[in-house]
């Protein structure tokens, strides 16, 4: 009877019809069908090796699958259910750590994903010195019942497996697998489609925006907004803003905090000359990150996509918006432009902090960008000293020290302590373009710079002045001075010409009058015989008068 029961079960199994295949089974079926196509022996061997490589199995296993397919058909693709399915073959302590980390990371407004939990597991194993620890798939299997239970309560179905991890390809052929926050940062520039004015209302130009984006969370780490075109100095300023903790005053009106900071392990950019510069390489060496270039333009979607969002969601609502198409530029763009760079920076910072970083990314689930960045940290970022960043990242220029320890920069006078002893020397000034009321003074010593002192703008110790504002003021002063100079020069030329003309006319009149007077003063001495001969030669019929009137003859003959 037992044998009959076993045979009936085997016959029932053979009578089962496979009606639906999973994605993995379909893939396996495609591989097997490739091997069943007719070909010669050499080609068949090559196909076996290719299929084995794609399936991650040995050639022998592939042969067994083909044989099983020939014997059983679709039933050969059905996977056998393990007897220990649902049981985790990991240590109890690790299970508790995984579950506790996941639950603690999803309390209140916090959000954490299974992949982020797996990163915490990896970091925990490194702390304990353990080489064996649960993999990402094991962590997911441990958390899957909890996730399904949560989704069932929320009335939604499971999203399923999200696929492979995010990775980016470098120009030298490397694949950077992005696994946590501050792992890989990306940077790029764009010209903002917005016209700005200076503090006097004069039209300036469109500013440049440089952003630094965390690849893992898509969170904006830092920005630089200014009129300087892309360069390694501009990239350095954006990096400096991204690395430092950010603090803003009440004038920004922020409801949230821009809590991102730290430094990347990898800096991933396009192949522009500003990103290939020695300056940026030196910054990476000193701060401890590696610079990489993209393999192709399509690899930069993560850093370029926010520019489109900024344009449609923020800049297009500002006065002076020009649009991205020059030929279709609004007619009123120049007339409506009224924002200064500082005003735009205040509003854009608030947009980033209170809106963009606080919204979920469509590709990252229900976490906001900032939540994902916070949850993706494997450890608290180290705070780099501002002094170190100033040496590496601030813009610089050269100036000479005057007597008394004074400096001149952008029509401002600076004075620093202990600088009087370096009068006459050429020094390096490093400064932040957003506030040039304080500059750092360095002395070149071989290949290094020796810090001398801070120099402060005179009468501006409690003020804040950007480099662009200082240039606009200088330009205004020069224009006003030029108008005054032009008027005075034209007046001087006109007066000089009039004076010379008058002088010339007066002198010529005086010379003419003097010539007449001199000529009139000359006495007329004529002998009677000469007059008589002349008269008789020219006019023989002339009759000599009884007496000569010399004055009358002078008028008649023009003597």
CORRA-V749783 format. One record per backbone hydrogen bond with DSSP energy under -0.5 kcal/mol. NH is the residue of the N-H (numbers start at 1). CO is the residue of the C=O. E is the energy in kcal/mol with one decimal. If there is no record, write none. Layout:
# CORRA-V749783
nh=NH co=CO e=E
nh=NH co=CO e=E
This chain:
# CORRA-V749783
nh=5 co=1 e=-2.3
nh=6 co=2 e=-2.5
nh=7 co=3 e=-2.6
nh=8 co=4 e=-2.3
nh=9 co=5 e=-1.9
nh=10 co=6 e=-2.3
nh=11 co=7 e=-2.6
nh=12 co=8 e=-2.2
nh=13 co=9 e=-2.2
nh=14 co=10 e=-2.0
nh=15 co=11 e=-1.6
nh=16 co=12 e=-0.6
nh=16 co=13 e=-0.8
nh=19 co=17 e=-0.7
nh=26 co=22 e=-2.4
nh=27 co=23 e=-2.0
nh=28 co=24 e=-2.2
nh=29 co=25 e=-2.5
nh=30 co=26 e=-2.4
nh=31 co=27 e=-1.9
nh=32 co=28 e=-2.3
nh=33 co=29 e=-2.4
nh=34 co=30 e=-1.6
nh=35 co=31 e=-1.3
nh=36 co=32 e=-1.2
nh=37 co=33 e=-0.6
nh=37 co=34 e=-0.7
nh=44 co=40 e=-2.2
nh=45 co=41 e=-2.0
nh=46 co=42 e=-2.0
nh=47 co=43 e=-2.5
nh=48 co=44 e=-2.3
nh=49 co=45 e=-1.9
nh=50 co=46 e=-2.2
nh=51 co=47 e=-2.8
nh=52 co=48 e=-2.4
nh=53 co=49 e=-2.0
nh=54 co=50 e=-2.2
nh=55 co=51 e=-2.5
nh=56 co=52 e=-1.0
nh=57 co=52 e=-2.1
nh=62 co=58 e=-1.8
nh=63 co=59 e=-2.0
nh=64 co=60 e=-2.0
nh=65 co=61 e=-2.1
nh=66 co=62 e=-2.1
nh=67 co=63 e=-2.3
nh=68 co=64 e=-2.6
nh=69 co=65 e=-2.3
nh=70 co=66 e=-2.2
nh=71 co=67 e=-1.4
nh=72 co=68 e=-3.0
nh=73 co=69 e=-2.0
nh=75 co=72 e=-1.0
nh=76 co=73 e=-1.8
nh=77 co=74 e=-1.9
nh=78 co=75 e=-1.0
nh=85 co=82 e=-1.2
nh=87 co=84 e=-2.1
nh=89 co=87 e=-0.5
nh=90 co=88 e=-1.0
nh=95 co=91 e=-1.8
nh=96 co=92 e=-2.5
nh=97 co=93 e=-2.3
nh=98 co=94 e=-2.6
nh=99 co=95 e=-2.5
nh=100 co=96 e=-2.7
nh=101 co=97 e=-2.5
nh=102 co=98 e=-2.0
nh=103 co=99 e=-2.4
nh=104 co=100 e=-2.8
nh=105 co=101 e=-1.8
nh=106 co=103 e=-0.9
nh=107 co=104 e=-1.0
nh=110 co=107 e=-2.2
nh=117 co=113 e=-1.9
nh=118 co=114 e=-2.3
nh=119 co=115 e=-1.7
nh=120 co=116 e=-1.8
nh=121 co=117 e=-2.2
nh=122 co=118 e=-2.2
nh=123 co=119 e=-2.5
nh=124 co=120 e=-2.5
nh=125 co=121 e=-2.5
nh=126 co=122 e=-1.8
nh=127 co=123 e=-1.8
nh=128 co=124 e=-2.1
nh=129 co=125 e=-0.9
nh=130 co=125 e=-2.4
nh=133 co=131 e=-0.5
nh=139 co=135 e=-2.5
nh=140 co=136 e=-2.5
nh=141 co=137 e=-2.3
nh=142 co=138 e=-2.2
nh=143 co=139 e=-2.2
nh=144 co=140 e=-1.7
nh=145 co=141 e=-0.6
nh=147 co=143 e=-2.7
nh=148 co=144 e=-2.9
nh=149 co=145 e=-2.1
nh=150 co=146 e=-2.3
nh=151 co=147 e=-2.6
nh=152 co=148 e=-2.3
nh=153 co=149 e=-1.9
nh=154 co=150 e=-1.8
nh=155 co=151 e=-0.6
nh=155 co=152 e=-0.6
nh=156 co=151 e=-2.7
nh=168 co=176 e=-2.2
nh=170 co=174 e=-3.0
nh=171 co=293 e=-2.3
nh=173 co=170 e=-1.6
nh=176 co=168 e=-3.5
nh=176 co=174 e=-0.6
nh=177 co=175 e=-0.8
nh=178 co=166 e=-2.1
nh=178 co=176 e=-0.7
nh=179 co=177 e=-0.7
nh=181 co=376 e=-1.7
nh=183 co=180 e=-1.2
nh=185 co=266 e=-2.6
nh=186 co=213 e=-2.7
nh=187 co=268 e=-1.1
nh=188 co=211 e=-1.5
nh=190 co=209 e=-1.7
nh=192 co=190 e=-0.6
nh=192 co=207 e=-2.4
nh=194 co=192 e=-2.0
nh=195 co=320 e=-2.3
nh=196 co=205 e=-1.8
nh=197 co=339 e=-2.5
nh=198 co=202 e=-2.2
nh=201 co=198 e=-2.0
nh=204 co=196 e=-3.0
nh=207 co=194 e=-0.6
nh=208 co=226 e=-3.8
nh=209 co=190 e=-3.0
nh=210 co=224 e=-2.4
nh=211 co=188 e=-2.0
nh=212 co=222 e=-2.5
nh=213 co=186 e=-2.8
nh=214 co=219 e=-2.5
nh=215 co=184 e=-2.6
nh=215 co=213 e=-0.6
nh=218 co=214 e=-2.4
nh=221 co=212 e=-2.8
nh=221 co=219 e=-0.7
nh=222 co=212 e=-1.2
nh=224 co=210 e=-1.8
nh=226 co=208 e=-2.0
nh=235 co=231 e=-2.2
nh=236 co=232 e=-2.2
nh=237 co=233 e=-2.0
nh=238 co=234 e=-2.1
nh=239 co=235 e=-2.5
nh=240 co=236 e=-2.5
nh=241 co=237 e=-2.1
nh=242 co=238 e=-2.0
nh=243 co=239 e=-2.5
nh=244 co=240 e=-2.0
nh=246 co=258 e=-0.7
nh=252 co=249 e=-1.5
nh=253 co=250 e=-1.2
nh=259 co=257 e=-1.6
nh=262 co=243 e=-2.2
nh=265 co=182 e=-0.7
nh=265 co=183 e=-0.8
nh=266 co=183 e=-1.4
nh=267 co=290 e=-3.1
nh=268 co=185 e=-3.3
nh=268 co=266 e=-0.5
nh=269 co=267 e=-0.5
nh=269 co=292 e=-2.2
nh=275 co=272 e=-0.9
nh=276 co=272 e=-1.1
nh=281 co=277 e=-1.5
nh=282 co=278 e=-2.5
nh=283 co=279 e=-1.9
nh=284 co=280 e=-2.3
nh=285 co=281 e=-2.2
nh=286 co=282 e=-2.4
nh=287 co=283 e=-2.7
nh=288 co=284 e=-2.0
nh=289 co=284 e=-2.2
nh=290 co=265 e=-1.9
nh=292 co=267 e=-3.1
nh=294 co=269 e=-2.3
nh=295 co=169 e=-1.6
nh=299 co=296 e=-1.9
nh=300 co=297 e=-2.1
nh=301 co=298 e=-0.8
nh=304 co=300 e=-1.8
nh=305 co=301 e=-2.4
nh=306 co=302 e=-0.5
nh=307 co=304 e=-0.9
nh=308 co=304 e=-0.8
nh=308 co=305 e=-0.8
nh=309 co=305 e=-1.3
nh=310 co=306 e=-3.0
nh=311 co=307 e=-2.1
nh=312 co=308 e=-2.2
nh=313 co=309 e=-2.7
nh=314 co=310 e=-2.0
nh=315 co=310 e=-2.3
nh=316 co=311 e=-1.8
nh=317 co=314 e=-1.6
nh=318 co=315 e=-1.7
nh=321 co=318 e=-1.1
nh=322 co=193 e=-1.6
nh=323 co=193 e=-0.8
nh=326 co=324 e=-0.6
nh=328 co=325 e=-0.6
nh=329 co=326 e=-1.4
nh=333 co=330 e=-1.3
nh=336 co=332 e=-2.9
nh=337 co=333 e=-1.2
nh=344 co=340 e=-2.3
nh=345 co=341 e=-2.5
nh=346 co=342 e=-2.2
nh=347 co=343 e=-1.9
nh=348 co=344 e=-2.7
nh=349 co=345 e=-2.3
nh=350 co=346 e=-1.6
nh=351 co=347 e=-2.0
nh=352 co=348 e=-2.4
nh=353 co=349 e=-2.7
nh=354 co=350 e=-2.8
nh=355 co=351 e=-1.5
nh=356 co=351 e=-2.4
nh=357 co=352 e=-2.6
nh=359 co=356 e=-1.3
nh=361 co=367 e=-0.8
nh=364 co=361 e=-2.2
nh=367 co=364 e=-0.8
nh=369 co=359 e=-1.7
nh=370 co=357 e=-2.4
nh=372 co=368 e=-2.6
nh=373 co=369 e=-2.2
nh=374 co=370 e=-2.6
nh=375 co=371 e=-2.8
nh=376 co=372 e=-2.0
nh=377 co=374 e=-0.9
nh=384 co=382 e=-0.7
nh=389 co=385 e=-1.6
nh=390 co=386 e=-2.4
nh=391 co=387 e=-1.9
nh=392 co=388 e=-1.5
nh=393 co=389 e=-3.3
nh=394 co=390 e=-1.3
nh=395 co=431 e=-1.2
nh=397 co=429 e=-1.8
nh=399 co=427 e=-2.0
nh=401 co=425 e=-2.0
nh=402 co=406 e=-3.1
nh=405 co=402 e=-1.8
nh=406 co=402 e=-0.6
nh=407 co=414 e=-2.4
nh=409 co=412 e=-2.5
nh=412 co=409 e=-1.5
nh=414 co=407 e=-2.7
nh=414 co=412 e=-0.5
nh=415 co=456 e=-1.6
nh=416 co=405 e=-1.4
nh=417 co=454 e=-0.6
nh=419 co=416 e=-1.3
nh=422 co=419 e=-1.9
nh=423 co=420 e=-1.4
nh=424 co=401 e=-3.3
nh=425 co=422 e=-2.2
nh=427 co=399 e=-3.2
nh=427 co=425 e=-0.5
nh=428 co=442 e=-2.8
nh=429 co=397 e=-3.6
nh=430 co=440 e=-2.5
nh=431 co=395 e=-2.3
nh=432 co=435 e=-0.7
nh=433 co=431 e=-0.6
nh=435 co=432 e=-2.0
nh=436 co=465 e=-3.2
nh=439 co=455 e=-2.4
nh=440 co=430 e=-2.9
nh=441 co=453 e=-2.8
nh=442 co=428 e=-2.8
nh=442 co=440 e=-0.5
nh=443 co=450 e=-2.9
nh=445 co=448 e=-3.3
nh=448 co=445 e=-1.8
nh=450 co=443 e=-3.2
nh=451 co=449 e=-0.6
nh=452 co=441 e=-3.0
nh=453 co=441 e=-1.1
nh=455 co=439 e=-2.8
nh=456 co=415 e=-2.0
nh=457 co=437 e=-2.6
nh=458 co=413 e=-3.1
nh=460 co=457 e=-1.7
nh=463 co=460 e=-1.2
nh=467 co=433 e=-3.4
nh=470 co=466 e=-2.1
nh=471 co=467 e=-2.3
nh=472 co=468 e=-2.3
nh=473 co=469 e=-2.3
nh=474 co=470 e=-2.4
nh=475 co=471 e=-2.6
nh=476 co=472 e=-2.2
nh=477 co=473 e=-2.5
nh=478 co=474 e=-2.6
nh=479 co=475 e=-2.5
nh=480 co=476 e=-2.4
nh=481 co=477 e=-2.8
nh=482 co=478 e=-2.6
nh=483 co=479 e=-2.3
nh=484 co=480 e=-2.1
nh=485 co=481 e=-2.7
nh=486 co=482 e=-2.8
nh=487 co=483 e=-2.2
nh=488 co=484 e=-2.4
nh=489 co=485 e=-2.8
nh=490 co=486 e=-2.5
nh=491 co=487 e=-2.3
nh=492 co=488 e=-2.3
nh=493 co=489 e=-2.4
nh=494 co=490 e=-2.6
nh=495 co=491 e=-2.7
nh=496 co=492 e=-2.5
nh=497 co=493 e=-2.7
nh=498 co=494 e=-2.5
nh=499 co=495 e=-2.6
nh=500 co=496 e=-2.7
nh=501 co=497 e=-2.6
nh=502 co=498 e=-2.8
nh=503 co=499 e=-2.9
nh=504 co=500 e=-2.9
nh=505 co=501 e=-2.7
nh=506 co=502 e=-2.5
nh=507 co=503 e=-2.4
nh=508 co=504 e=-2.6
nh=509 co=505 e=-2.4
nh=510 co=506 e=-2.4
nh=511 co=507 e=-2.5
nh=512 co=508 e=-2.3
nh=513 co=509 e=-2.5
nh=514 co=510 e=-2.6
nh=515 co=511 e=-2.2
nh=516 co=512 e=-2.0
nh=517 co=513 e=-2.4
nh=518 co=514 e=-2.7
nh=519 co=515 e=-2.3
nh=520 co=516 e=-2.4
nh=521 co=517 e=-1.8
nh=522 co=518 e=-0.8
nh=522 co=519 e=-0.6
nh=525 co=523 e=-0.7
nh=526 co=524 e=-0.6
nh=531 co=527 e=-1.8
nh=532 co=528 e=-2.4
nh=533 co=529 e=-2.6
nh=534 co=530 e=-2.3
nh=535 co=531 e=-2.4
nh=536 co=532 e=-2.4
nh=537 co=533 e=-2.3
nh=538 co=534 e=-1.9
nh=539 co=535 e=-2.5
nh=542 co=539 e=-1.8
nh=544 co=542 e=-0.6
nh=550 co=548 e=-0.7
nh=553 co=549 e=-2.1
nh=554 co=550 e=-2.0
nh=555 co=551 e=-1.5
nh=556 co=552 e=-2.3
nh=557 co=553 e=-2.5
nh=558 co=554 e=-0.8
nh=559 co=554 e=-1.2
